Each structure stands twice: as C-alpha cells, then as structure tokens.
Amino acid sequence: MTLQRLRALPLPGEVFVNEGEQVHPMDVIAEASVPGDIFMLDIAASLGTDHVGAKRALVRHTGEYLHKGDVVAQIPGAFPRLVRAPLSGRFAALHQGNVIFEVERERIQVRACLVGVVRSVIPEYGAEIETHGWLLQGMWGNGRNSSGGLRLLENTDAGALDPSILETVEGGQVIAVETCDDEAVLLMLAERNPAGLIFGSLAGALAPAAAALPVPVVVVQGFGPCQPDSSIFEGLQALAGQTACLSGVTSDSLAGHRPEVIIPTGEGGQAETVGIRAELRPGQKVRLFSGKRLGEIGEVKTLPDDLVLFESGLEVPAAVVELGNGEKVTIPQQNVVIVG
Amino acid sequence: MAVTNHLSAILGLDIGGINTRVSLMGIADGKYRVLGSQRTATSLGQGLHIGAGVGEAMQAVQQETGHPFIKEEGGLLQPVDRIGRGVDRVGMVLSAGPRVRAALLGLTSQGSIKSGQALFDSLPLQTSENFGMAHLANTTRAVETLIKTRPDILVIAGGEDAGGEDLTMRWIDIVCILCQMLPEAVQPLVVYAGSPGLEGAARRWLEPVARLQVVPNVQPVFGEYDLVPAAGDLEQEILHKWQAGLPGLKGLSELTHGLTGLSARSMDRMVRFLSLTRGPVQGQPGKTGILAVDLGGIFTTVAAGIGGQSGTVVDDKFPEIGSSALHSASLATTTWAGEPVTEAESERFLTNHALIPAWVPETGLELALSHAFTRYRLQQTLQRLSEHYDWFDFHPEYGLKGTFEPVIVSGAVITGTRDAARVMLTLLDGLQPHGITTLVLDRNNILPLLGKIGEVEPVLPVQVLSSSAFENLGTVISVSGRVPSNGTVITVHMETASGKKSSHFVPSGSLLRLAVAEGERAELELIPHNRVDIGFGGPGQRGRLRVTGGILGVVIDARGRPLLLPEHTDARVALLQTWLRALRAEHNSTTGV
C-alpha cells in the first residue's frame, strides 16, 4: 500500500529535508523554537535611575546575544556605573527599566516517524512523506511516536501474559499483544523500555496508566474485552522483526486523525486513504462497534438505500456486513470503522 | 409610511461536529416558517471538505421544498429573484471546531477569575490553568509559564469599575513582556476586560506589541458579570481560527456575509431575548427563566436566561478516556441505565463511544445506556452553570430550582429517539425540574440559527418559535418539599377542551401521564398535599393551570426531590422501569381514587 503522511510543525520554523530525499523514523523533518527560560535584569534599579535613564544607559540592542559578563548598560563619568549580564542569553526586550534575556529556547521538532521519501516540502512547516508499507489503524493512542523492531507476544489461553516471556522483551522493540487487562503486566512491559506497545484490546481501567506511559501505545480494537482479531495478528506475525513505526496520535474525528502502525515493506501499490470518516463502500473491511458482534471484523456487502429500523427504535442508514464465519449482520453505518 | 423590506427566503446552516443541518426558512401564510430541513453527516476529517456535507443537505432541502435556490453550475441564487427562486440571506452557526487554547489572567478566585471562568466556559475554549494573584509574585515565572502554555487568546480581567488597578497593571506588564518575546506566528489575541481605569494603560502598553481588543469590564461590580461584549470578541477569534483550520469553512462563511456565529453564542442570545419576554407562569410567583439544552455530538451546551440576563456553558460530551471523570460517568450510567449492567460494562460502553462520537445505539440496551449517560451529561453541565450564576440553582441532589419554562432541548440522542416516554424520563431525571414547566423538542436544532438570523430579521425568531418547528413534549408538574412517603401528594381535576373531565389522585413517588391530545387545551385544578410545593408559592398552595397537550399530554412527577434510587441493582432497575412504563401509559379517566 502506498501511503502519504503529513509531518508539519504547529508554527513556522525551518524545514531540513528536500523533495525526493529518503527519510528514517528519527529524522527531524522540521524544527521551530519558542522562548524557554527567561531572565529579567532590573538595570534601572542597578543604575539608580528611572526607566528613561535606563533606556539611555543601554549599550547593547535588542536581538543581540550577550555573554556572561558583557556590559549591558553604563552611565559614564568619573565614577562610571556598569551593569553586566549575569548569564549568557539573547537580549529579547527592554521593559520598564528591565532587560529581558532569553536564556534558553525550547525546540519543537517534527520527526519523520516513517521510512519513506519526501514527496513534497511545505515551506516553513514540514513535508509530506510517502512510503510503501503495511498499515494498521488503531482506535486510541497516547500521543507518542516511535519505531523499532516488531515482536509479538502471545497471550495464554486465559488471556494473560506469561511473566517469563515479559523478561525476554528487549529495549527498543515494538511489542504487540492481543489483549491486556492487568495493570501490573502493562507496567512490567513498559519497564523493559520498548520502543512502543500495540494492543488489540486493553481493559478500560488501564487507559489512565497507558496514557501516562512514556512509550507510544496504540490500541487497535478498542477498550474492554474484545474477541481477538486474528487478521491483525496474522498480519503482524508475517512482518515480525521488521521496523514498525508507531504514530500514537490521539483519535480526532474532526481532523480525521487516527493512531496507526506502519511497517514499511518497500513494495508499491495503489494510494489509499483510510480514515474514520472515509466514505463507506461495499468490499471494505470494517470493525463493528455495536450490537452483539461488537469488536468483530467483517466485509461490507451492501449499503441498503432505505433507512433501517433498529431494535433501539432508531431508523438510520445501515450496512450489511459479512463476518468471518459467513454470518451477515446489519449495523448502523455510523457504528463501523473502516480498517482496510 | 415606512416600508419594511422583509427577507423572503433565508437559508440556515448548522454545522455540528457530527451532523450538518440545512434549513430553509420563508414566509407561509403570512408568517415565517421552516419550509424544510435536512440533515447529513458533517464532512470533516482527513481529505474532506466541510462544504460537501452542506451541499448534500442543500440539495435535499431543495428537493424537499421544491424551492430552487441552487444554481445549475453550483453556487446559490442570491437574492430571491422576481419569480421567487433563490435565497436572500444565508446564516450559519457552528459547533464543529476544536477548542481554542486560551489563558485567563485575573486576581481573585471569587472575583475576576470567577467571572472570567464563566466567560471561558461559555465558549469552546481550552485552558490549562487560570492565572491569579499568586502568579504575580514572580513575573519571570509567570512569563515563562505563559510562553509554555502558548495560548491563542489571552484575557486580562481584574479590578472592578471602582478600582483594584495596581495588580491588574502588573498583568498588563507581564503580557507586554510576553508579547515582545513571542514570535509573530504565535502571538495571541489579547482581550483587556478589566478595570476601565486601566484601559488607557492597556492601549498604551499593549497596542504596539500585540493584537489588542479592549472590552467592558467582565466584572464591573463584585459578583456581577458583563460577559457579552468580551464573548463577542472571543467568538470572532474562535471563528477565525476554525476558518483557518477547517477546509471549506472560509468559503461557506463568505456566503453568509458576516452572518456566521458559534452555536453556543447564538443560543445564549436567543435565551436572553426570550427571557425578556417572559412574564410569571400562571400562578407561579417570581421571575420565569428560559432554559435551552443542546446534547450535541461533541459538546453539551446549556444556556439559561432570566429577566434579560443569560449564562451559557459548553461542556465536552465525553470525559477524557482514563480520567476520574470517566469513572464517575460510568458509575452514573450504571445507576441510571434501567438495565442490570455492571460498572465495567458502562465504562466499556463510554470509552468505545468516545472513540467514535458519531456512534448511535443499535440495541435496546445500548439505547438505555446512551440515555443513562445523557442524564449524567445534563447534570454535569447544569451544575457547572450553577457554579457560575447565583440566579441559576441546580444540584444533582435536589434538581433545578426556580421556574424555567419552557425547557428547549435539541441533540440527536433526544430528538432521534422514537420512544417519547424514554425521552421524557431522561429529561426529568437529568433536569429534575421544580414546579411547572414545558419540555419542548427542537428537532432540527433551529434555536441557535434563530439567534443568528434574528440579527438581520428580528421578527423571524418570534414567528418560527410559535410554529410547529418546535414540538411540545409535554407540560410537567413536579412536586417538591417534604413529600410524604405514601398516600396522595397531589390531586388533579382536569377538563379538556373537548369536555372530558377526570380526577387523578397521584400517589407519592409516582409518575402519571394525563391524556391531553397534542395541541388540545385543558384546564387543571391542582391541589397538593399541605407539605408539598408545586410552584404555586409554597407548600400546600393550590391553583388552576391552563395547558396545551404535548406529545405525552401532561405529566405529573410526584417522585419528589431529590430522586431517591435504591442501591440494590434489581430494585433500582425495577423502579426505573416502573417509571418508564408509567410514562408510556396515559390516563384519561379518573385514577387512583
């Protein structure tokens, strides 16, 4: 599958890549900076003068970089009075007799989070990256990005994870697990310093802990008990050991953002956009989010022209979906998520 | 004689986070009416254009009404031509954008911070923290924190009209430093809404370094708010941000020639206007207010007005996944479900629903959970409004005090539910009104549009409000006070316009639905128990009431306040189902003798 993803800063900055350039997940695409720590030096008080006197006494100008000890202001005379910079920084502003130094700037970076090629550059903001890969879109992410070698951990028949397997997790790996409902297991996994965690489903009660983890987390099917989706883990199994790029962005239906896992395969294919609000069409693979088959995957067979009356009393547009076992179910179109 | 040129056809666009509605308003039988209204999914998201959904709904309205207003080559026929085609104006209200980052700089938590917070809560703004007097102790730290917060909007409040200027001046100083430090691309809009004595200083210091708006003090006198002017400026800034971020919105805004606003602000305007026109409800002493509730796909908005003052709160529909608020919501959903569900099931329902805001209930159980959560949404937002305004008194434990009549409700979760009894029970449990009120359904979410279009055609809202665009769900008479645990708490003698007479002896703890056909008039004589208040001026006060039947006729809520739900699941579920059954069964002959 050919995928294009935008990597852009929230404010103007400098773009470090050019069209056609190959990028890797940790490559910085663009960077901007905003003031960080500041320091205020009251030169009016130091010189024993007022605001106007302080302004007259300045010997440096706004925008200049000053080193610790540089003279900032002075009143000449037989006994000149001097004010020196107490630390290094940029002379950002003069306000009411105070010189404001910008001691540090906070850098805001946007990284590629993909292996791909720069398709186009957006001046001052970033670039659009194109990649060929296997895409897995999730339902929830904790807002972090990373990449690493993919490894799958199997749940036991009871759905738990064997602690001895946890001990084999190496730092820098992206770990995929069908399900987790034990906070201790989640935290033990995080302690192994993986590059990221992919869960088929996660117990709802673990959401706060997952949100707080320093590593990216992507939940694919949703919260609470879900029947594991074999197609997800069969797909992942076939790509084990390859680099998985996790974009754990928070789901945003207004912007159409979804957390996702992209595993670059280097193969071409037709460009495709898959989003929460993409148009539903027969033949698409969808996940069901209501009714007795909640969490299951199926293929859209038809989209009836007429509204369908559901048990809830709501009459809404529906989709007829064929599940893996051949069973056909009718579900409100709003309650399916396109997964492929 | 002055000739008034009224607009003959107006197109209203309401773009919500989930649904887009297009309504055509025009003159029928000499009055403004909603001629047609259609809904489509809001076309927002990756690669989508907001105009696509609007265009689809416009086509459907044109087809529904037979009134042509779309040019063959696209675009709108404007104004209405000699043969009546086209529309004169387009009005648009929006609730479809993300919250805009803002910071409030004030002084005390009970003064300027409180009034500023009321202002912020009335709009889709996002704040990480409020900055009060304590932050003034360290200017450097305050500037650094504000830089890190990177707000799009900064509001300086503080100081009353009579003074309190020294500390507010410190905020002006800090903002002046901040704006000199920030790159132009992230410069916030600065709104000065503090003591008028510092307006000159604010202009002198801030105009050279910032985009500044000076508005009247949000708190001219301690405890009194004047939020409307500041809210107007913030509304424009939010719309500006949304237009920059939502593909297609700018083009749609241009169609309206400035008649674009936020849904919440337009709702606020309407309830403020309507509250000016309200006299006391028959027999009920004191001022009568108006309450409007929109249970939208992204936000819950509540606007209340009384005697020309208004207050609005825009709340997120869903608590953050994993937050303690989500846990509280799960608990409340379990409590109100009327079905035996566990807290874990409720939490799973809420977290998955939050992941897909457009989700609709498919099964009966999902509908019950959805309505249970709606009760929680109502209570949370009403309580928040109550925290801001002394004249609005709501608490989940005792309900909505005072007289708010009517209560106008919109939102697909309510207007899309066919079972009117379930809708009524959800609203009664969520609002827990006292005294007499009428619940009105705004199926096409017209109210905010009326607020916006009323700016150019003031007569339109008045005439549309009295039309069938608003559906009377039913008049509700609620008892409160020390309701006896058994026996009759209210006796109702009813005579309908068709001459049917009946008497009803309503037992404590019950709900009773009286059969008055939709639109039929009836006169009620209400005789409460001597310890019970039905809003006629105190316990035991009786009175007569003329009503017009709604979808559910007239409902007597004799459950008292607070509503007491059994802790045991089976008993609680049974009680909620009893109440639902009671609202499904109507009574047109004498009952409970």
Interface residues (C-beta under 8 A of the other chain):
Chain A: L11 P12 V34 P35 G36 D37 I38 F39 M40 A92 A93 H95 Q96 N98 I100 E102 E106 M139 W140 G204 A205 A207 P208 A209 A210 A211 G222 F223 G224 P225 S251 D252 S253 L254 A255 G256 H257 T273 G275 I276 R277 A278 F289 S290 G291 K292 L294 F310 E311 S312 G313 L314 E315 V316 I331 P332 Q334 N335 V337
Chain B: G17 A41 S43 L44 G45 Q46 G47 L48 A96 G97 P98 T139 T140 V143 E144 I147 K148 R150 D173 C176 I177 Q180 M181 L182 P183 A185 V186 L246 I298 I321 G322 S323 L326 A344 E345 E347 R348 T351 N352 L355 I356 P357 A358 W359 V360 P361 E362 T363 G364 E366 L367 G416 T417 R418 D419
